[in-house]
Structure formats: C-alpha cells, structure tokens
Amino acid sequence: MLDFLLTLTVWLHKKIYKSKNMEKWKCTVCGWVYDSAVGDPSNGINPGLKFEDLPGGWVCPECGVGKDMFEKM
Ligand SMILES: [Zn+2]
C-alpha cells in the first residue's frame, strides 16, 4: 500500500512538473495560439494536453486548418 502511494505521489509530481512546461503553438494562417495550459475548450480539448497529443482530426478553431499549419512559439 505504501509503495502504491509512493508511486502515485511520484506520478502526480511528474504531472505537475509537466504542467509547468507548457507550450504554445501558433496558427500560421490566422495567428490563433494553442496554449497547452488552456487547451481548446471549444473543441472539447482539456487544459494540459500537449499540441503533439491533439487528435489527428483537430483543426484550428478560428480558420479550420490542420495541425501541420501550426508552428511552435
Ligand atoms: Zn487558424
């Protein structure tokens, strides 16, 4: 049980650490910015999801282009 709690604690710390490494990606077409700290609530994307982990069918909520039109800021 203690091992489990330790594992959980480490996992949580990693999650928190990750959340401090937020990334922003900018749409090169319209300038809309994907901030992984915010996510994309209008498309059901929860805060904390990395740009790389967005579903393949995800598109810019402003202009509708795909992920390949975004560049890392
Ligand atoms: Zn766009």
PDB file of the backbone (N, CA, C, O) and the ligand in Angstrom, with CONECT records:
HET     ZN  A 101       1
ATOM      1  N   MET A   1       0.830  -1.214   0.000  1.00  0.00           N
ATOM      2  CA  MET A   1       0.000   0.000   0.000  1.00  0.00           C
ATOM      3  C   MET A   1       0.861   1.258   0.000  1.00  0.00           C
ATOM      4  O   MET A   1       0.570   2.226  -0.702  1.00  0.00           O
ATOM      5  N   LEU A   2       1.937   1.227   0.808  1.00  0.00           N
ATOM      6  CA  LEU A   2       2.829   2.390   0.832  1.00  0.00           C
ATOM      7  C   LEU A   2       3.520   2.580  -0.517  1.00  0.00           C
ATOM      8  O   LEU A   2       3.698   3.700  -0.995  1.00  0.00           O
ATOM      9  N   ASP A   3       3.906   1.446  -1.116  1.00  0.00           N
ATOM     10  CA  ASP A   3       4.525   1.506  -2.440  1.00  0.00           C
ATOM     11  C   ASP A   3       3.595   2.171  -3.437  1.00  0.00           C
ATOM     12  O   ASP A   3       4.012   2.973  -4.273  1.00  0.00           O
ATOM     13  N   PHE A   4       2.334   1.818  -3.325  1.00  0.00           N
ATOM     14  CA  PHE A   4       1.349   2.377  -4.231  1.00  0.00           C
ATOM     15  C   PHE A   4       1.262   3.890  -4.054  1.00  0.00           C
ATOM     16  O   PHE A   4       1.241   4.642  -5.029  1.00  0.00           O
ATOM     17  N   LEU A   5       1.213   4.321  -2.801  1.00  0.00           N
ATOM     18  CA  LEU A   5       1.117   5.751  -2.519  1.00  0.00           C
ATOM     19  C   LEU A   5       2.347   6.485  -3.034  1.00  0.00           C
ATOM     20  O   LEU A   5       2.246   7.592  -3.563  1.00  0.00           O
ATOM     21  N   LEU A   6       3.506   5.861  -2.877  1.00  0.00           N
ATOM     22  CA  LEU A   6       4.740   6.478  -3.353  1.00  0.00           C
ATOM     23  C   LEU A   6       4.695   6.630  -4.870  1.00  0.00           C
ATOM     24  O   LEU A   6       5.033   7.681  -5.414  1.00  0.00           O
ATOM     25  N   THR A   7       4.278   5.575  -5.531  1.00  0.00           N
ATOM     26  CA  THR A   7       4.176   5.620  -6.992  1.00  0.00           C
ATOM     27  C   THR A   7       3.218   6.721  -7.419  1.00  0.00           C
ATOM     28  O   THR A   7       3.490   7.475  -8.354  1.00  0.00           O
ATOM     29  N   LEU A   8       2.101   6.801  -6.723  1.00  0.00           N
ATOM     30  CA  LEU A   8       1.097   7.810  -7.048  1.00  0.00           C
ATOM     31  C   LEU A   8       1.664   9.213  -6.850  1.00  0.00           C
ATOM     32  O   LEU A   8       1.445  10.106  -7.668  1.00  0.00           O
ATOM     33  N   THR A   9       2.395   9.391  -5.753  1.00  0.00           N
ATOM     34  CA  THR A   9       2.972  10.697  -5.462  1.00  0.00           C
ATOM     35  C   THR A   9       3.971  11.109  -6.539  1.00  0.00           C
ATOM     36  O   THR A   9       3.976  12.252  -6.996  1.00  0.00           O
ATOM     37  N   VAL A  10       4.818  10.155  -6.935  1.00  0.00           N
ATOM     38  CA  VAL A  10       5.795  10.444  -7.979  1.00  0.00           C
ATOM     39  C   VAL A  10       5.085  10.807  -9.278  1.00  0.00           C
ATOM     40  O   VAL A  10       5.467  11.745  -9.978  1.00  0.00           O
ATOM     41  N   TRP A  11       4.050  10.045  -9.577  1.00  0.00           N
ATOM     42  CA  TRP A  11       3.280  10.281 -10.798  1.00  0.00           C
ATOM     43  C   TRP A  11       2.672  11.688 -10.785  1.00  0.00           C
ATOM     44  O   TRP A  11       2.713  12.409 -11.782  1.00  0.00           O
ATOM     45  N   LEU A  12       2.111  12.056  -9.637  1.00  0.00           N
ATOM     46  CA  LEU A  12       1.496  13.380  -9.522  1.00  0.00           C
ATOM     47  C   LEU A  12       2.538  14.481  -9.687  1.00  0.00           C
ATOM     48  O   LEU A  12       2.284  15.496 -10.335  1.00  0.00           O
ATOM     49  N   HIS A  13       3.715  14.269  -9.092  1.00  0.00           N
ATOM     50  CA  HIS A  13       4.778  15.266  -9.214  1.00  0.00           C
ATOM     51  C   HIS A  13       5.201  15.424 -10.668  1.00  0.00           C
ATOM     52  O   HIS A  13       5.446  16.531 -11.147  1.00  0.00           O
ATOM     53  N   LYS A  14       5.278  14.295 -11.356  1.00  0.00           N
ATOM     54  CA  LYS A  14       5.646  14.356 -12.775  1.00  0.00           C
ATOM     55  C   LYS A  14       4.597  15.127 -13.561  1.00  0.00           C
ATOM     56  O   LYS A  14       4.923  15.916 -14.447  1.00  0.00           O
ATOM     57  N   LYS A  15       3.345  14.891 -13.230  1.00  0.00           N
ATOM     58  CA  LYS A  15       2.263  15.588 -13.911  1.00  0.00           C
ATOM     59  C   LYS A  15       2.362  17.093 -13.659  1.00  0.00           C
ATOM     60  O   LYS A  15       2.195  17.897 -14.576  1.00  0.00           O
ATOM     61  N   ILE A  16       2.633  17.462 -12.413  1.00  0.00           N
ATOM     62  CA  ILE A  16       2.737  18.885 -12.067  1.00  0.00           C
ATOM     63  C   ILE A  16       3.951  19.495 -12.765  1.00  0.00           C
ATOM     64  O   ILE A  16       3.901  20.616 -13.272  1.00  0.00           O
ATOM     65  N   TYR A  17       5.045  18.729 -12.778  1.00  0.00           N
ATOM     66  CA  TYR A  17       6.244  19.228 -13.448  1.00  0.00           C
ATOM     67  C   TYR A  17       5.966  19.470 -14.921  1.00  0.00           C
ATOM     68  O   TYR A  17       6.336  20.499 -15.488  1.00  0.00           O
ATOM     69  N   LYS A  18       5.300  18.489 -15.524  1.00  0.00           N
ATOM     70  CA  LYS A  18       4.948  18.612 -16.934  1.00  0.00           C
ATOM     71  C   LYS A  18       4.114  19.857 -17.181  1.00  0.00           C
ATOM     72  O   LYS A  18       4.315  20.575 -18.161  1.00  0.00           O
ATOM     73  N   SER A  19       3.168  20.102 -16.271  1.00  0.00           N
ATOM     74  CA  SER A  19       2.242  21.209 -16.479  1.00  0.00           C
ATOM     75  C   SER A  19       2.956  22.552 -16.425  1.00  0.00           C
ATOM     76  O   SER A  19       2.422  23.567 -16.871  1.00  0.00           O
ATOM     77  N   LYS A  20       4.175  22.550 -15.872  1.00  0.00           N
ATOM     78  CA  LYS A  20       4.941  23.797 -15.851  1.00  0.00           C
ATOM     79  C   LYS A  20       5.668  24.014 -17.174  1.00  0.00           C
ATOM     80  O   LYS A  20       6.137  25.115 -17.463  1.00  0.00           O
ATOM     81  N   ASN A  21       5.757  22.961 -17.965  1.00  0.00           N
ATOM     82  CA  ASN A  21       6.415  23.070 -19.266  1.00  0.00           C
ATOM     83  C   ASN A  21       5.389  23.280 -20.378  1.00  0.00           C
ATOM     84  O   ASN A  21       5.361  22.546 -21.366  1.00  0.00           O
ATOM     85  N   MET A  22       4.575  24.267 -20.201  1.00  0.00           N
ATOM     86  CA  MET A  22       3.517  24.481 -21.171  1.00  0.00           C
ATOM     87  C   MET A  22       4.077  25.028 -22.482  1.00  0.00           C
ATOM     88  O   MET A  22       5.050  25.781 -22.514  1.00  0.00           O
ATOM     89  N   GLU A  23       3.432  24.622 -23.532  1.00  0.00           N
ATOM     90  CA  GLU A  23       3.873  25.034 -24.858  1.00  0.00           C
ATOM     91  C   GLU A  23       2.792  25.843 -25.540  1.00  0.00           C
ATOM     92  O   GLU A  23       1.600  25.712 -25.262  1.00  0.00           O
ATOM     93  N   LYS A  24       3.257  26.680 -26.439  1.00  0.00           N
ATOM     94  CA  LYS A  24       2.312  27.420 -27.267  1.00  0.00           C
ATOM     95  C   LYS A  24       2.630  27.176 -28.732  1.00  0.00           C
ATOM     96  O   LYS A  24       3.790  27.189 -29.144  1.00  0.00           O
ATOM     97  N   TRP A  25       1.601  26.960 -29.494  1.00  0.00           N
ATOM     98  CA  TRP A  25       1.735  26.762 -30.939  1.00  0.00           C
ATOM     99  C   TRP A  25       0.850  27.780 -31.630  1.00  0.00           C
ATOM    100  O   TRP A  25      -0.296  27.998 -31.238  1.00  0.00           O
ATOM    101  N   LYS A  26       1.395  28.395 -32.660  1.00  0.00           N
ATOM    102  CA  LYS A  26       0.668  29.459 -33.342  1.00  0.00           C
ATOM    103  C   LYS A  26       0.226  29.002 -34.727  1.00  0.00           C
ATOM    104  O   LYS A  26       0.984  28.376 -35.468  1.00  0.00           O
ATOM    105  N   CYS A  27      -1.015  29.329 -35.054  1.00  0.00           N
ATOM    106  CA  CYS A  27      -1.530  29.053 -36.399  1.00  0.00           C
ATOM    107  C   CYS A  27      -0.891  30.060 -37.358  1.00  0.00           C
ATOM    108  O   CYS A  27      -1.001  31.272 -37.172  1.00  0.00           O
ATOM    109  N   THR A  28      -0.222  29.535 -38.383  1.00  0.00           N
ATOM    110  CA  THR A  28       0.469  30.439 -39.314  1.00  0.00           C
ATOM    111  C   THR A  28      -0.515  31.113 -40.266  1.00  0.00           C
ATOM    112  O   THR A  28      -0.144  32.040 -40.986  1.00  0.00           O
ATOM    113  N   VAL A  29      -1.758  30.657 -40.276  1.00  0.00           N
ATOM    114  CA  VAL A  29      -2.752  31.239 -41.184  1.00  0.00           C
ATOM    115  C   VAL A  29      -3.469  32.419 -40.531  1.00  0.00           C
ATOM    116  O   VAL A  29      -3.556  33.500 -41.113  1.00  0.00           O
ATOM    117  N   CYS A  30      -3.982  32.205 -39.320  1.00  0.00           N
ATOM    118  CA  CYS A  30      -4.804  33.259 -38.705  1.00  0.00           C
ATOM    119  C   CYS A  30      -4.187  33.825 -37.435  1.00  0.00           C
ATOM    120  O   CYS A  30      -4.670  34.830 -36.915  1.00  0.00           O
ATOM    121  N   GLY A  31      -3.136  33.205 -36.928  1.00  0.00           N
ATOM    122  CA  GLY A  31      -2.481  33.745 -35.747  1.00  0.00           C
ATOM    123  C   GLY A  31      -3.053  33.257 -34.426  1.00  0.00           C
ATOM    124  O   GLY A  31      -2.591  33.666 -33.361  1.00  0.00           O
ATOM    125  N   TRP A  32      -4.051  32.391 -34.486  1.00  0.00           N
ATOM    126  CA  TRP A  32      -4.617  31.839 -33.254  1.00  0.00           C
ATOM    127  C   TRP A  32      -3.545  31.010 -32.551  1.00  0.00           C
ATOM    128  O   TRP A  32      -2.759  30.325 -33.206  1.00  0.00           O
ATOM    129  N   VAL A  33      -3.514  31.072 -31.230  1.00  0.00           N
ATOM    130  CA  VAL A  33      -2.475  30.377 -30.476  1.00  0.00           C
ATOM    131  C   VAL A  33      -3.086  29.245 -29.659  1.00  0.00           C
ATOM    132  O   VAL A  33      -4.040  29.442 -28.906  1.00  0.00           O
ATOM    133  N   TYR A  34      -2.505  28.036 -29.830  1.00  0.00           N
ATOM    134  CA  TYR A  34      -2.868  26.934 -28.948  1.00  0.00           C
ATOM    135  C   TYR A  34      -1.944  26.970 -27.744  1.00  0.00           C
ATOM    136  O   TYR A  34      -0.732  26.792 -27.867  1.00  0.00           O
ATOM    137  N   ASP A  35      -2.528  27.200 -26.587  1.00  0.00           N
ATOM    138  CA  ASP A  35      -1.776  27.193 -25.333  1.00  0.00           C
ATOM    139  C   ASP A  35      -2.151  25.921 -24.599  1.00  0.00           C
ATOM    140  O   ASP A  35      -3.306  25.733 -24.216  1.00  0.00           O
ATOM    141  N   SER A  36      -1.159  25.036 -24.401  1.00  0.00           N
ATOM    142  CA  SER A  36      -1.477  23.744 -23.790  1.00  0.00           C
ATOM    143  C   SER A  36      -1.975  23.899 -22.348  1.00  0.00           C
ATOM    144  O   SER A  36      -2.584  22.981 -21.800  1.00  0.00           O
ATOM    145  N   ALA A  37      -1.716  25.054 -21.738  1.00  0.00           N
ATOM    146  CA  ALA A  37      -2.227  25.299 -20.387  1.00  0.00           C
ATOM    147  C   ALA A  37      -3.729  25.564 -20.414  1.00  0.00           C
ATOM    148  O   ALA A  37      -4.427  25.373 -19.418  1.00  0.00           O
ATOM    149  N   VAL A  38      -4.204  26.004 -21.561  1.00  0.00           N
ATOM    150  CA  VAL A  38      -5.623  26.358 -21.702  1.00  0.00           C
ATOM    151  C   VAL A  38      -6.391  25.268 -22.432  1.00  0.00           C
ATOM    152  O   VAL A  38      -7.570  25.034 -22.167  1.00  0.00           O
ATOM    153  N   GLY A  39      -5.693  24.595 -23.370  1.00  0.00           N
ATOM    154  CA  GLY A  39      -6.373  23.622 -24.215  1.00  0.00           C
ATOM    155  C   GLY A  39      -7.242  24.340 -25.243  1.00  0.00           C
ATOM    156  O   GLY A  39      -7.001  25.496 -25.588  1.00  0.00           O
ATOM    157  N   ASP A  40      -8.238  23.637 -25.711  1.00  0.00           N
ATOM    158  CA  ASP A  40      -9.169  24.235 -26.672  1.00  0.00           C
ATOM    159  C   ASP A  40     -10.579  23.813 -26.279  1.00  0.00           C
ATOM    160  O   ASP A  40     -11.157  22.903 -26.872  1.00  0.00           O
ATOM    161  N   PRO A  41     -11.122  24.487 -25.273  1.00  0.00           N
ATOM    162  CA  PRO A  41     -12.431  24.085 -24.722  1.00  0.00           C
ATOM    163  C   PRO A  41     -13.531  24.037 -25.775  1.00  0.00           C
ATOM    164  O   PRO A  41     -14.456  23.233 -25.665  1.00  0.00           O
ATOM    165  N   SER A  42     -13.441  24.892 -26.798  1.00  0.00           N
ATOM    166  CA  SER A  42     -14.497  24.916 -27.811  1.00  0.00           C
ATOM    167  C   SER A  42     -14.501  23.626 -28.625  1.00  0.00           C
ATOM    168  O   SER A  42     -15.515  23.282 -29.232  1.00  0.00           O
ATOM    169  N   ASN A  43     -13.380  22.912 -28.643  1.00  0.00           N
ATOM    170  CA  ASN A  43     -13.309  21.628 -29.348  1.00  0.00           C
ATOM    171  C   ASN A  43     -13.223  20.460 -28.373  1.00  0.00           C
ATOM    172  O   ASN A  43     -12.897  19.342 -28.772  1.00  0.00           O
ATOM    173  N   GLY A  44     -13.511  20.708 -27.111  1.00  0.00           N
ATOM    174  CA  GLY A  44     -13.500  19.641 -26.122  1.00  0.00           C
ATOM    175  C   GLY A  44     -12.114  19.177 -25.730  1.00  0.00           C
ATOM    176  O   GLY A  44     -11.947  18.067 -25.225  1.00  0.00           O
ATOM    177  N   ILE A  45     -11.086  20.045 -25.966  1.00  0.00           N
ATOM    178  CA  ILE A  45      -9.716  19.704 -25.592  1.00  0.00           C
ATOM    179  C   ILE A  45      -9.446  20.250 -24.201  1.00  0.00           C
ATOM    180  O   ILE A  45      -9.519  21.457 -23.969  1.00  0.00           O
ATOM    181  N   ASN A  46      -9.134  19.350 -23.278  1.00  0.00           N
ATOM    182  CA  ASN A  46      -8.922  19.755 -21.896  1.00  0.00           C
ATOM    183  C   ASN A  46      -7.591  20.469 -21.719  1.00  0.00           C
ATOM    184  O   ASN A  46      -6.632  20.175 -22.433  1.00  0.00           O
ATOM    185  N   PRO A  47      -7.520  21.408 -20.771  1.00  0.00           N
ATOM    186  CA  PRO A  47      -6.233  22.043 -20.456  1.00  0.00           C
ATOM    187  C   PRO A  47      -5.188  20.996 -20.092  1.00  0.00           C
ATOM    188  O   PRO A  47      -5.497  19.987 -19.457  1.00  0.00           O
ATOM    189  N   GLY A  48      -3.948  21.249 -20.501  1.00  0.00           N
ATOM    190  CA  GLY A  48      -2.850  20.350 -20.160  1.00  0.00           C
ATOM    191  C   GLY A  48      -2.485  19.390 -21.277  1.00  0.00           C
ATOM    192  O   GLY A  48      -1.477  18.690 -21.184  1.00  0.00           O
ATOM    193  N   LEU A  49      -3.288  19.346 -22.332  1.00  0.00           N
ATOM    194  CA  LEU A  49      -2.969  18.444 -23.444  1.00  0.00           C
ATOM    195  C   LEU A  49      -1.935  19.091 -24.351  1.00  0.00           C
ATOM    196  O   LEU A  49      -2.116  20.205 -24.843  1.00  0.00           O
ATOM    197  N   LYS A  50      -0.839  18.357 -24.560  1.00  0.00           N
ATOM    198  CA  LYS A  50       0.212  18.881 -25.430  1.00  0.00           C
ATOM    199  C   LYS A  50      -0.274  18.956 -26.871  1.00  0.00           C
ATOM    200  O   LYS A  50      -1.135  18.186 -27.296  1.00  0.00           O
ATOM    201  N   PHE A  51       0.292  19.889 -27.604  1.00  0.00           N
ATOM    202  CA  PHE A  51      -0.104  20.056 -29.002  1.00  0.00           C
ATOM    203  C   PHE A  51       0.089  18.754 -29.779  1.00  0.00           C
ATOM    204  O   PHE A  51      -0.746  18.373 -30.600  1.00  0.00           O
ATOM    205  N   GLU A  52       1.214  18.076 -29.502  1.00  0.00           N
ATOM    206  CA  GLU A  52       1.517  16.819 -30.197  1.00  0.00           C
ATOM    207  C   GLU A  52       0.458  15.753 -29.929  1.00  0.00           C
ATOM    208  O   GLU A  52       0.260  14.841 -30.732  1.00  0.00           O
ATOM    209  N   ASP A  53      -0.223  15.882 -28.779  1.00  0.00           N
ATOM    210  CA  ASP A  53      -1.183  14.853 -28.391  1.00  0.00           C
ATOM    211  C   ASP A  53      -2.603  15.173 -28.839  1.00  0.00           C
ATOM    212  O   ASP A  53      -3.529  14.414 -28.552  1.00  0.00           O
ATOM    213  N   LEU A  54      -2.779  16.276 -29.531  1.00  0.00           N
ATOM    214  CA  LEU A  54      -4.109  16.595 -30.040  1.00  0.00           C
ATOM    215  C   LEU A  54      -4.531  15.529 -31.050  1.00  0.00           C
ATOM    216  O   LEU A  54      -3.685  14.980 -31.757  1.00  0.00           O
ATOM    217  N   PRO A  55      -5.811  15.235 -31.125  1.00  0.00           N
ATOM    218  CA  PRO A  55      -6.259  14.245 -32.099  1.00  0.00           C
ATOM    219  C   PRO A  55      -5.916  14.664 -33.525  1.00  0.00           C
ATOM    220  O   PRO A  55      -5.881  15.853 -33.840  1.00  0.00           O
ATOM    221  N   GLY A  56      -5.664  13.682 -34.382  1.00  0.00           N
ATOM    222  CA  GLY A  56      -5.254  13.969 -35.756  1.00  0.00           C
ATOM    223  C   GLY A  56      -6.246  14.820 -36.515  1.00  0.00           C
ATOM    224  O   GLY A  56      -5.867  15.570 -37.415  1.00  0.00           O
ATOM    225  N   GLY A  57      -7.510  14.710 -36.162  1.00  0.00           N
ATOM    226  CA  GLY A  57      -8.534  15.448 -36.882  1.00  0.00           C
ATOM    227  C   GLY A  57      -8.779  16.847 -36.340  1.00  0.00           C
ATOM    228  O   GLY A  57      -9.661  17.568 -36.805  1.00  0.00           O
ATOM    229  N   TRP A  58      -7.977  17.212 -35.347  1.00  0.00           N
ATOM    230  CA  TRP A  58      -8.175  18.535 -34.742  1.00  0.00           C
ATOM    231  C   TRP A  58      -7.796  19.624 -35.733  1.00  0.00           C
ATOM    232  O   TRP A  58      -6.810  19.498 -36.459  1.00  0.00           O
ATOM    233  N   VAL A  59      -8.581  20.689 -35.760  1.00  0.00           N
ATOM    234  CA  VAL A  59      -8.277  21.817 -36.643  1.00  0.00           C
ATOM    235  C   VAL A  59      -8.339  23.119 -35.857  1.00  0.00           C
ATOM    236  O   VAL A  59      -8.923  23.191 -34.776  1.00  0.00           O
ATOM    237  N   CYS A  60      -7.724  24.139 -36.429  1.00  0.00           N
ATOM    238  CA  CYS A  60      -7.733  25.463 -35.806  1.00  0.00           C
ATOM    239  C   CYS A  60      -9.176  25.938 -35.628  1.00  0.00           C
ATOM    240  O   CYS A  60      -9.953  25.941 -36.583  1.00  0.00           O
ATOM    241  N   PRO A  61      -9.530  26.337 -34.407  1.00  0.00           N
ATOM    242  CA  PRO A  61     -10.913  26.758 -34.162  1.00  0.00           C
ATOM    243  C   PRO A  61     -11.271  28.074 -34.870  1.00  0.00           C
ATOM    244  O   PRO A  61     -12.447  28.400 -35.030  1.00  0.00           O
ATOM    245  N   GLU A  62     -10.255  28.815 -35.284  1.00  0.00           N
ATOM    246  CA  GLU A  62     -10.515  30.098 -35.949  1.00  0.00           C
ATOM    247  C   GLU A  62     -10.696  29.935 -37.458  1.00  0.00           C
ATOM    248  O   GLU A  62     -11.665  30.427 -38.037  1.00  0.00           O
ATOM    249  N   CYS A  63      -9.738  29.230 -38.089  1.00  0.00           N
ATOM    250  CA  CYS A  63      -9.758  29.193 -39.554  1.00  0.00           C
ATOM    251  C   CYS A  63      -9.886  27.781 -40.116  1.00  0.00           C
ATOM    252  O   CYS A  63     -10.070  27.619 -41.322  1.00  0.00           O
ATOM    253  N   GLY A  64      -9.793  26.759 -39.270  1.00  0.00           N
ATOM    254  CA  GLY A  64     -10.095  25.409 -39.730  1.00  0.00           C
ATOM    255  C   GLY A  64      -8.953  24.648 -40.397  1.00  0.00           C
ATOM    256  O   GLY A  64      -9.184  23.585 -40.973  1.00  0.00           O
ATOM    257  N   VAL A  65      -7.718  25.172 -40.333  1.00  0.00           N
ATOM    258  CA  VAL A  65      -6.604  24.429 -40.929  1.00  0.00           C
ATOM    259  C   VAL A  65      -6.112  23.366 -39.946  1.00  0.00           C
ATOM    260  O   VAL A  65      -6.381  23.437 -38.747  1.00  0.00           O
ATOM    261  N   GLY A  66      -5.389  22.384 -40.476  1.00  0.00           N
ATOM    262  CA  GLY A  66      -4.915  21.274 -39.656  1.00  0.00           C
ATOM    263  C   GLY A  66      -3.674  21.623 -38.851  1.00  0.00           C
ATOM    264  O   GLY A  66      -3.136  22.728 -38.932  1.00  0.00           O
ATOM    265  N   LYS A  67      -3.241  20.638 -38.070  1.00  0.00           N
ATOM    266  CA  LYS A  67      -2.103  20.839 -37.167  1.00  0.00           C
ATOM    267  C   LYS A  67      -0.812  21.187 -37.894  1.00  0.00           C
ATOM    268  O   LYS A  67       0.057  21.853 -37.332  1.00  0.00           O
ATOM    269  N   ASP A  68      -0.680  20.734 -39.154  1.00  0.00           N
ATOM    270  CA  ASP A  68       0.574  20.970 -39.882  1.00  0.00           C
ATOM    271  C   ASP A  68       0.770  22.443 -40.223  1.00  0.00           C
ATOM    272  O   ASP A  68       1.852  22.841 -40.654  1.00  0.00           O
ATOM    273  N   MET A  69      -0.265  23.251 -40.035  1.00  0.00           N
ATOM    274  CA  MET A  69      -0.126  24.677 -40.327  1.00  0.00           C
ATOM    275  C   MET A  69       0.270  25.477 -39.079  1.00  0.00           C
ATOM    276  O   MET A  69       0.326  26.706 -39.106  1.00  0.00           O
ATOM    277  N   PHE A  70       0.538  24.761 -37.999  1.00  0.00           N
ATOM    278  CA  PHE A  70       0.940  25.437 -36.766  1.00  0.00           C
ATOM    279  C   PHE A  70       2.454  25.382 -36.605  1.00  0.00           C
ATOM    280  O   PHE A  70       3.111  24.430 -37.026  1.00  0.00           O
ATOM    281  N   GLU A  71       2.984  26.420 -35.991  1.00  0.00           N
ATOM    282  CA  GLU A  71       4.410  26.396 -35.664  1.00  0.00           C
ATOM    283  C   GLU A  71       4.584  26.681 -34.181  1.00  0.00           C
ATOM    284  O   GLU A  71       3.816  27.423 -33.569  1.00  0.00           O
ATOM    285  N   LYS A  72       5.629  26.061 -33.621  1.00  0.00           N
ATOM    286  CA  LYS A  72       5.890  26.214 -32.194  1.00  0.00           C
ATOM    287  C   LYS A  72       6.406  27.618 -31.910  1.00  0.00           C
ATOM    288  O   LYS A  72       7.214  28.160 -32.663  1.00  0.00           O
ATOM    289  N   MET A  73       5.930  28.196 -30.817  1.00  0.00           N
ATOM    290  CA  MET A  73       6.366  29.557 -30.474  1.00  0.00           C
ATOM    291  C   MET A  73       7.586  29.508 -29.557  1.00  0.00           C
ATOM    292  O   MET A  73       8.101  30.553 -29.157  1.00  0.00           O
TER     293      MET A  73
HETATM  294 ZN    ZN A 101      -6.009  29.365 -37.741  1.00  0.00          ZN2+
END
